[in-house]
């Protein structure tokens, strides 16, 4: 029996570890996935779920894994995928092909992303089938506890190796070692070993010279830092090069004593602040690798004694610190930064919301000024930020804007703005004769922590998201239709429990990011905490064997309602550790009660692998429902959750008769 336990533990570890690795790896090679928040995650859940529905099939789908992995490696080696969206409702950043340093084939995302989705799904089908098989012969709740423990170990190991900035080659070698026992002795064994060897070669080709931080892939070419294929910042020698864009604010704000730079990057802003006479500079940068690269800056700003570096999320720093500053600069902070290795950000950015600007206001002195500058690409982005600054400070925002440079703009506001002598002609923009006071566009929605989508013009679900989700759901329905055993089908109860769990997980990650920052450590802790809550819920069920779920549904509905009614701001008044405990109770108790409901039903399941497969496919559906937040905000997800769990109460199966054609697979 111990052998069965270990087998289930290691294949569960491999499945979760592979899931995290693919999310990181795909997003570092396909920049457009930064705009499709959980594209890879949906493929993971769909594949694992379908794989568990195929447990009874004689075909060993695990033998397909090496070939499909090799195809993906070749694609990522030679292809750059571009998204063409002719729309004014959202802003998209283009990829840079020279980061890979090889000839590229340009592919349109609309037909290439489905190919990647299918390849990823098949990879996870092969692993999911082995996970489902490992459940056989073990009591359902014992098997599920082992499955959770393997998943926790997978998250923990990937978190640990992230400290070493290891490359995808290391990640996939670990996966190969986990899958080797399942490939050995099966068909095409030697071919599959060769496929892995070739894949490792292409992985080395793809990632050679790159650094993989806890957030993204970083390439440095001629002092230019490239993040996930997009040029991020060039380290400039401010003593020799034309850096008027960086120096411009300091020509208006003479020698500020204390300066805070959010998104300090490799140090250009810090170097200019030092050059123009700043006495004390706090530089905040979330990525430790970019800080390390900044130590190579020609002017060595991070070695200056006047500079204090904070490796933290900008929003988290604003909440922790009590310092006051004469000048706060939002440097080139972009939304392409990934929350963590577990999920990628879509269009949201919690540093550019009204709530964040209120935090900034608290850190300004009586004569302090806040400056935001960037290449905004759309004038409505400038208007949105201008409006939010005016709403925060009650003063007109002063803007210098250069339309010929895709709306490169510098915005000024704050308590001390009236004491600044703004020149009639800005040296930075010689064609602009005076500061531009844009008329506030009150029709454009301000971003908030509930609706933080800076790069989305209006609350809506863009057409390209709708098309993508339709493609995913159609493909999922097709796979379910041809793979489901007529004896079991898809269980409604487990399906919607999975849907609810995914929405709960998404909400927990987002709300913890608001409270404690979007750092990879915070997100690792949240994911592990979610799995630990599922573990305790399952252990409780195995220990006390609840007769039914009625009272736990009541508890679940009550705690979800509490999450809807209690604002996160209420936790900010408490000391740090009290805030952690109280917010954790509010955010994680729904996961515990939903876990008890799942475990109670799972213990009575006639076919555990089919039930878990239904649950995982439901999780994929929950990931699709997350996009509703683009229209209605993240708060709507908790309201939706009540409906999802209400539907899950009914226990019945969706049966399919397509087995007659595919029953002998």
C-alpha atoms as one frame of an Amber mdcrd trajectory, in Angstrom:
protein
   0.000   0.000   0.000   2.893   2.369   0.767   4.055   1.958  -2.828   0.639
   3.145  -4.039   0.764   6.117  -1.682   4.197   7.163  -2.940   3.141   6.727
  -6.553   0.131   9.007  -6.036   2.214  11.540  -4.100   4.860  11.905  -6.810
   2.472  12.044  -9.764   0.412  14.660  -7.866   3.608  16.601  -7.244   4.533
  16.315 -10.929   1.099  17.559 -12.048   1.146  20.695  -9.871   4.831  21.389
 -10.525   4.232  21.036 -14.282   1.263  23.404 -14.032   3.351  26.142 -12.403
   6.272  25.565 -14.768   4.066  25.817 -17.858   2.474  29.055 -16.650   5.942
  30.586 -16.172   7.445  29.070 -19.324   4.596  29.877 -21.701   4.350  33.485
 -20.556   8.092  34.041 -20.939   7.927  32.889 -24.573   4.500  34.079 -25.710
   4.179  37.698 -24.629   0.542  37.886 -25.716  -0.397  35.478 -22.922   0.104
  38.410 -20.549  -3.217  39.684 -21.919  -4.996  36.321 -21.598  -4.785  36.058
 -17.839  -5.276  32.354 -17.211  -4.943  30.872 -20.716  -2.377  28.266 -19.654
  -4.152  27.551 -16.371  -7.347  26.722 -18.275  -5.427  24.264 -20.454  -3.937
  22.686 -17.310  -7.285  22.122 -15.606  -8.996  20.959 -18.782  -6.219  18.484
 -19.559  -6.015  17.094 -16.029  -9.800  16.762 -15.873 -10.088  15.003 -19.234
  -7.170  12.754 -18.313  -9.006  11.586 -15.207 -12.068  10.804 -17.308  -9.848
   8.568 -19.462  -8.622   6.368 -16.604 -10.510   3.333 -17.898  -9.102   3.647
 -21.423  -6.419   1.173 -22.443  -4.336   3.750 -24.289  -1.418   5.158 -22.278
  -1.599   8.846 -23.113   1.593   9.509 -21.150   3.594   8.332 -24.185   2.355
  11.429 -26.060   3.845  13.887 -23.572   7.460  13.976 -24.883   6.408  14.501
 -28.514   3.997  17.330 -27.748   6.550  18.922 -25.443   9.136  18.763 -28.240
   6.723  20.448 -30.665   6.180  23.290 -28.182   9.935  23.728 -27.744  10.412
  24.027 -31.508   7.551  26.532 -31.735   8.956  28.704 -28.951  12.412  28.501
 -30.539  11.387  29.748 -33.971   8.075  31.563 -33.686   7.066  34.897 -32.234
   3.318  35.247 -31.788   1.778  38.655 -32.306  -1.740  39.766 -31.463  -3.480
  42.084 -33.888  -6.324  43.991 -32.248  -7.798  46.964 -34.057  -9.696  48.432
 -31.155  -9.734  51.577 -29.077 -11.111  49.837 -25.998  -7.789  48.514 -24.720
  -4.037  48.991 -25.061  -1.578  46.282 -26.077   2.194  46.329 -26.042   4.108
  44.680 -28.870   6.778  42.021 -28.536  10.404  42.415 -29.429  11.828  39.719
 -31.659  15.487  40.362 -31.050  15.369  39.055 -27.497  15.748  35.489 -28.733
  18.523  36.324 -31.161  17.344  33.853 -33.834  15.413  34.130 -37.118  11.744
  34.351 -36.305   8.555  33.327 -37.990   5.779  35.792 -37.234   2.504  34.109
 -36.387  -0.876  35.701 -35.848  -2.183  34.861 -32.397  -5.729  34.222 -33.581
  -4.804  30.954 -35.221  -1.632  30.101 -33.339  -2.841  30.419 -29.739  -5.426
  27.628 -30.265  -2.592  25.354 -31.427  -0.638  26.092 -28.256  -3.755  25.557
 -26.137  -4.367  22.144 -27.721  -0.738  21.054 -27.313  -0.721  22.094 -23.652
  -4.057  20.385 -23.009  -2.839  17.084 -24.473   0.287  17.245 -22.295  -1.890
  17.551 -19.217  -4.307  14.867 -20.399  -1.380  12.442 -20.349  -0.440  13.401
 -16.786  -4.060  13.573 -15.600  -4.697  10.002 -16.710  -1.810   8.796 -14.525
  -3.068  10.849 -11.569  -6.496   9.254 -11.953  -5.023   5.763 -12.173  -3.008
   6.383  -9.008  -6.294   6.970  -7.137  -7.450   3.398  -7.744  -7.084   1.012
  -4.828  -6.904   3.829  -2.254  -9.782   5.140  -0.133 -11.044   8.373  -1.757
 -10.299  10.727   1.148  -6.890   9.179   1.835  -6.063   9.507  -1.854  -7.207
  13.121  -1.920  -5.095  13.989   1.148  -2.041  12.459  -0.540  -2.900  14.366
  -3.719  -3.009  17.657  -1.783   0.300  16.890  -0.037   1.951  16.254  -3.399
   0.569  19.537  -4.710   1.874  21.446  -1.670   5.300  19.908  -2.208   5.173
  20.989  -5.870   4.424  24.602  -4.965   7.042  24.590  -2.228   9.796  23.194
  -4.448   9.160  25.655  -7.258   9.098  28.514  -4.763  12.422  27.317  -3.343
  14.198  26.983  -6.691  12.942  30.434  -7.699  15.479  31.804  -5.216  18.261
  30.489  -7.450  16.868  32.038 -10.675  16.962  28.587 -12.256  16.132  28.189
 -15.943  13.341  26.184 -17.634  15.927  23.519 -18.438  16.223  22.752 -14.716
  12.444  22.792 -14.285  11.803  20.298 -17.072  14.640  17.994 -16.018  12.784
  17.633 -12.702   9.581  16.864 -14.613  11.405  14.310 -16.793  12.683  12.515
 -13.688   9.129  12.404 -12.299   7.625  11.049 -15.517  10.422   8.602 -16.385
   8.930   5.703 -14.343   5.646   6.123 -16.240   7.392   6.056 -19.625   9.767
   3.200 -18.903   8.648  -0.093 -20.406   5.877   1.489 -22.474   5.616   1.928
 -26.234   8.035   4.290 -27.955  10.249   4.454 -24.848  13.519   5.109 -26.680
  11.853   7.540 -29.055  10.426   9.428 -26.072  13.804   9.605 -24.351  15.250
  11.022 -27.583  12.362  13.513 -27.754  13.187  14.720 -24.240  16.887  15.059
 -25.117  16.032  17.133 -28.203  13.600  19.200 -26.138  16.336  19.954 -23.619
  18.575  21.109 -26.469  15.904  23.486 -27.759  15.203  24.669 -24.205  18.870
  25.566 -23.883  18.721  27.385 -27.233  15.634  29.330 -26.178  16.859  30.349
 -22.739  20.621  30.646 -23.324  21.875  33.933 -21.883  18.554  34.789 -20.226
  17.959  35.212 -16.513  14.732  33.880 -15.029  13.650  35.957 -12.073  10.697
  34.979  -9.855   8.522  37.111 -12.159   9.716  36.865 -15.745  12.444  36.140
 -18.275  15.049  38.897 -18.487  17.547  39.434 -21.313  20.218  42.128 -21.232
  21.486  43.258 -24.647  23.808  46.254 -24.904  22.572  47.737 -21.608  18.953
  47.239 -22.721  16.825  45.185 -20.333  14.205  43.086 -22.134  11.393  41.583
 -20.063   9.472  38.639 -21.552  10.433  39.839 -25.028   9.479  43.493 -24.490
  12.151  46.233 -24.158  11.802  47.483 -20.588  14.579  49.979 -19.954  18.026
  50.970 -21.218  20.696  51.784 -18.656  21.908  55.271 -19.628  25.063  57.108
 -18.675  23.443  60.345 -17.573  26.774  62.161 -17.670  27.140  61.538 -21.398
  23.765  60.713 -22.930  20.678  62.795 -23.715  18.313  62.070 -20.836  16.071
  65.117 -20.948  13.004  62.981 -20.297  14.392  61.887 -16.940  15.762  65.312
 -15.991  12.687  67.318 -16.962  10.808  67.030 -13.596  13.876  68.181 -11.664
  14.130  71.348 -13.742  10.759  72.339 -12.304  11.141  70.925  -8.792  14.463
  72.247  -7.553  16.539  69.890  -5.403  13.862  67.921  -3.534  15.314  66.655
  -0.260  13.504  63.331  -0.033  12.485  61.409  -3.151  10.526  58.171  -3.516
  10.855  56.325  -6.837   8.300  53.580  -7.456   9.422  51.101 -10.086  13.073
  52.130  -9.889  14.145  49.485 -12.399  17.835  49.506 -13.254  18.399  52.948
 -11.738  18.071  55.656 -14.400  15.617  57.695 -12.312  17.773  57.239  -9.225
  20.901  58.380 -11.077  19.161  61.527 -12.326  17.754  62.305  -8.859  21.268
  62.076  -7.432  22.679  64.266 -10.186  20.083  66.973  -9.559  20.768  67.175
  -5.821  18.361  64.864  -3.990  19.571  64.284  -0.431  17.756  61.021   0.291
  16.222  58.561  -2.172  14.073  55.517  -1.464  13.988  53.278  -4.548  11.311
  50.569  -4.738  11.672  47.719  -7.240   9.774  44.441  -7.079  12.201  42.243
  -9.025  15.454  41.273  -7.269  17.124  40.389 -10.568  16.480  43.842 -12.036
  17.988  45.370  -8.892  21.031  43.149  -9.378  21.295  44.223 -13.017  21.035
  47.827 -11.823  24.336  47.346 -10.015  25.937  47.352 -13.496  24.541  50.811
 -14.266  27.266  53.142 -15.654  26.600  55.704 -12.901  26.353  53.128 -10.070
  23.324  54.827  -8.425  22.500  51.853  -6.214  25.955  52.036  -4.614  25.393
  55.621  -3.456  24.953  56.070   0.312  22.035  58.433  -0.263  20.022  55.623
  -1.845  18.056  52.983   0.048  16.707  50.111  -2.040  13.482  48.298  -1.185
  12.867  44.996  -2.960   9.093  45.112  -2.623   5.831  45.685  -4.417   5.181
  49.432  -4.756   1.689  49.230  -3.274   2.880  47.115  -0.354   5.663  49.616
   0.359   3.192  52.493   0.471   1.115  50.626   3.053   4.100  49.686   5.241
   6.027  52.953   5.232   5.289  56.082   7.273   7.862  58.298   5.523   6.985
  61.659   3.950   8.506  62.760   0.637   8.945  66.004  -1.269   8.688  64.152
  -4.561   7.160  60.799  -5.499   7.819  59.496  -9.001   5.942  56.718 -10.731
   8.688  55.467 -13.022   8.090  53.118 -15.949   5.802  50.729 -14.083   3.902
  48.497 -16.504   1.070  45.996 -16.224   3.040  43.233 -17.927   4.669  42.353
 -14.622   3.432  38.947 -13.594   1.778  38.580 -10.201   3.698  35.408  -9.555
   4.590  32.067 -10.987   0.990  30.987 -10.466  -0.966  33.524 -12.454  -0.274
  36.249 -14.910  -1.783  39.692 -14.842  -4.188  40.628 -17.610  -4.838  44.360
 -17.827  -5.014  45.188 -14.143  -2.508  47.263 -12.269  -3.119  47.900  -8.585
  -0.563  50.714  -8.418  -2.612  52.961 -10.739  -5.932  53.086  -8.897  -7.692
  55.770  -6.841  -7.006  53.673  -3.745  -3.283  53.629  -4.546  -3.230  57.394
  -5.129  -4.778  57.853  -1.677  -1.815  55.908  -0.284   0.528  58.205  -2.224
  -1.213  61.295  -0.839  -0.490  60.089   2.691   3.248  60.041   1.919   3.588
  63.561   0.491   4.804  66.534   2.525   2.786  69.754   2.607   4.701  70.956
  -0.460   5.068  67.511  -2.015   4.457  66.654  -5.660   3.677  63.385  -7.412
   4.827  62.806 -10.995   3.729  60.108 -13.437   5.435  59.747 -16.778   5.265
  57.122 -19.486   4.600  56.498 -23.151   0.872  56.033 -22.793   0.001  55.267
 -26.455  -3.621  56.420 -26.018  -4.771  59.886 -24.969  -7.584  58.418 -22.873
  -4.982  56.799 -20.621  -3.548  60.245 -19.898  -7.077  61.559 -19.301  -7.861
  58.713 -16.892  -4.750  59.282 -14.788  -5.302  63.043 -14.857  -8.864  62.614
 -13.625  -7.841  60.284 -10.781  -5.090  62.654  -9.638  -7.585  65.529  -9.606
 -10.081  63.452  -7.617  -7.357  62.584  -5.100  -5.705  65.986  -4.603  -8.521
  68.364  -5.562  -6.212  70.291  -7.898  -5.922  70.544 -11.655  -3.365  68.133
 -13.099  -0.618  69.767 -15.146   0.402  67.724 -18.170   3.179  68.019 -20.702
   2.201  65.843 -23.617   3.980  64.965 -26.871   1.537  63.399 -29.281   4.175
  62.660 -31.903   5.762  60.218 -29.447   2.656  58.079 -28.972   1.421  60.334
 -26.187   4.554  60.387 -24.082   3.352  62.510 -21.184   4.440  63.823 -17.799
   1.687  64.490 -15.237   2.120  66.703 -12.139  -0.149  66.996  -9.111  -0.003
  67.190  -5.339  -0.172  69.701  -2.467   2.847  71.673  -3.677   1.917  72.017
  -7.321   0.794  75.645  -6.946   4.292  76.686  -5.831   5.953  75.392  -9.003
   6.728  77.883 -11.750   5.766  75.941 -14.852   7.517  77.481 -17.889   5.527
  78.611 -20.926   7.714  76.420 -23.099   8.862  72.984 -21.958  12.370  72.096
 -22.998  11.317  68.478 -23.186   8.602  69.234 -25.730   9.725  72.242 -27.821
   6.693  71.988 -30.118   4.342  72.476 -27.198   4.186  76.143 -26.267   2.622
  75.760 -22.828   1.611  73.131 -20.308  -1.383  71.239 -21.563  -4.399  71.277
 -19.253  -6.521  68.454 -20.561 -10.224  68.821 -19.961 -11.115  66.099 -17.508
 -13.050  63.343 -19.218 -15.619  62.442 -16.577 -17.103  59.818 -18.855 -14.007
  57.648 -18.572 -14.108  55.334 -15.570 -11.512  55.750 -12.838  -9.720  52.572
 -11.863 -10.180  51.227  -8.344  -9.046  48.163  -6.440 -12.354  46.585  -7.441
 -11.963  47.500 -11.137  -8.185  47.968 -11.631  -8.026  47.619 -15.417  -5.932
  50.644 -16.361  -5.518  49.638 -19.990  -9.206  48.934 -20.596 -11.044  52.074
 -21.707 -14.510  51.103 -20.495 -15.959  48.281 -18.384 -16.517  45.655 -21.046
 -15.346  42.233 -22.134 -13.431  42.900 -25.378 -14.442  40.860 -28.415 -11.097
  39.050 -28.618 -11.609  37.720 -25.080 -15.106  36.527 -25.965 -13.792  34.763
 -29.079 -10.945  33.159 -27.138 -13.243  31.932 -24.370 -15.711  30.579 -26.921
 -12.875  28.631 -28.558 -11.740  27.228 -25.216 -15.248  26.226 -24.105 -16.039
  24.652 -27.490 -12.825  22.624 -27.391 -13.514  21.616 -23.779 -17.062  20.511
 -24.598 -15.781  18.484 -27.553 -13.165  16.722 -25.435 -15.656  15.985 -22.673
 -18.144  14.683 -25.225 -15.747  12.176 -26.768 -13.986  11.105 -23.564 -16.741
  10.751 -20.945 -17.751   7.269 -19.884 -21.539   6.859 -20.167 -21.508   5.130
 -16.774 -20.298   8.267 -15.014 -20.434  11.352 -17.237 -19.810  14.804 -15.762
 -21.128  15.218 -12.238 -22.954  18.530 -11.765 -22.130  18.689  -8.040 -18.384
  18.233  -8.435 -18.282  20.381 -11.582 -19.696  23.471  -9.865 -17.689  22.848
  -6.697 -14.644  23.118  -8.959 -16.041  26.283 -10.531 -16.517  27.831  -7.116
 -13.075  26.779  -5.917 -11.371  28.471  -8.870 -13.275  31.719  -8.249 -12.381
  31.537  -4.546  -8.718  30.984  -5.391  -8.685  33.925  -7.808 -10.385  36.191
  -5.269  -7.968  35.184  -2.498  -4.900  35.919  -4.644  -6.250  39.300  -5.751
  -7.379  40.430  -2.296  -4.137  39.368  -0.644  -2.260  41.242  -3.375  -4.175
  44.391  -2.412  -3.477  43.926   1.300   0.097  42.640   1.228   1.456  43.273
  -2.265   1.828  41.330  -5.499   5.169  39.741  -4.657   5.922  36.144  -5.582
   6.453  35.257  -1.917   2.980  36.530  -0.973   1.395  34.581  -3.806   3.328
  31.426  -2.946   2.052  31.682   0.617  -1.529  32.199  -0.601  -1.446  29.146
  -2.894   0.074  26.962  -0.181  -2.469  28.299   2.351  -5.321  27.380  -0.001
  -3.976  23.836  -0.344  -3.444  23.577   3.421  -7.061  24.634   4.028  -8.182
  21.942   1.577  -6.004  19.452   3.480  -7.529  20.328   6.861 -11.032  20.217
   5.401 -10.377  16.731   4.050  -8.779  15.569   7.300 -11.764  16.893   9.273
 -14.122  14.991   6.993 -12.151  11.746   7.276 -11.989  12.103  11.065 -15.611
  13.037  11.824 -17.493  11.729   8.737 -20.271  14.359   8.407 -23.613  12.842
   7.406 -24.495  15.570   4.929 -23.432  18.967   3.641 -26.473  21.016   4.642
 -24.990  22.957   7.559 -21.660  23.435   5.765 -23.470  25.000   2.814 -25.100
  27.395   5.300 -21.699  28.268   6.784 -20.294  28.724   3.273 -23.068  31.092
   2.184 -22.694  33.118   5.392 -18.920  33.573   5.062 -19.199  34.452   1.351
 -21.810  37.065   2.277 -19.389  38.416   4.890 -16.727  38.701   2.170 -19.160
  40.720   0.067 -20.148  43.079   2.892 -16.815  43.631   4.694 -14.468  46.014
   2.826 -10.753  45.212   2.794  -9.943  48.713   4.039 -11.186  47.762   7.489
  -8.112  45.557   7.997  -5.672  48.416   7.414  -6.306  49.872  10.874  -4.884
  46.772  12.595  -1.237  45.910  13.317   0.399  43.692  10.696  -0.009  40.298
  12.392  -3.583  41.022  13.462  -4.315  42.065   9.882  -2.852  38.785   8.604
  -4.945  36.667  10.980  -8.260  38.490  10.481  -7.968  38.781   6.695  -6.916
  35.123   6.441  -9.991  34.035   8.376 -12.259  36.036   6.104 -10.625  34.949
   2.842  -9.767  31.322   3.617 -12.804  30.129   5.593 -14.885  29.848   2.379
 -12.183  27.541   1.018 -12.337  25.442   4.184 -16.119  25.016   4.126 -16.187
  24.324   0.387 -13.422  21.783   1.041 -15.532  20.017   3.676 -18.455  19.880
   1.234 -16.228  18.464  -1.504 -14.562  15.920   0.779 -17.883  14.713   2.223
 -19.266  14.106  -1.264 -15.969  12.707  -2.541 -15.880  10.105   0.241 -19.143
   8.683  -1.126 -18.134   8.817  -4.795 -18.602   5.681  -6.880 -15.731   6.706
  -9.137 -13.202   9.057  -7.470 -11.164   9.755 -10.612 -14.293  10.693 -12.584
 -15.508  12.931  -9.745 -12.142  14.677  -9.507 -12.077  15.014 -13.293 -15.489
  16.720 -13.193 -14.153  18.996 -10.463 -11.096  20.028 -12.502 -13.128  20.701
 -15.639 -15.432  22.812 -13.480 -12.360  24.721 -12.305 -11.563  25.486 -15.923
 -15.092  26.857 -16.363 -14.568  29.001 -13.256 -11.439  30.412 -14.863 -13.531
  31.466 -17.845 -16.113  33.130 -15.603 -13.333  35.246 -14.076 -13.411  37.454
 -17.176 -16.778  38.798 -16.024 -14.715  41.024 -13.717 -13.613  43.042 -16.767
 -17.184  44.280 -17.008 -18.389  44.299 -13.404 -15.242  44.324 -11.247 -13.788
  41.749  -8.898 -16.545  42.268  -6.355 -18.974  40.680  -8.798 -17.110  37.376
  -8.545 -18.155  36.916  -4.917 -21.796  37.551  -5.822 -21.482  35.101  -8.710
 -20.009  32.625  -6.248 -23.276  32.455  -4.305 -25.077  31.386  -7.467 -22.410
  28.838  -8.383 -22.577  27.099  -5.012 -26.372  27.219  -5.070 -26.349  25.321
  -8.378 -23.792  22.849  -6.982 -26.242  21.611  -4.325 -28.068  19.477  -6.871
 -26.220  16.190  -7.409 -26.799  14.721 -10.863 -24.760  13.651 -13.865 -24.550
  14.907 -17.429 -24.385  11.716 -19.442 -23.083  11.239 -22.975 -23.670   8.510
 -25.538 -20.677   9.230 -27.747 -18.919   6.282 -26.100 -20.122   3.961 -28.860
 -17.721   5.542 -31.314 -14.775   6.089 -28.984 -15.222   3.398 -26.331 -12.255
   1.339 -27.540  -9.667   4.110 -27.492
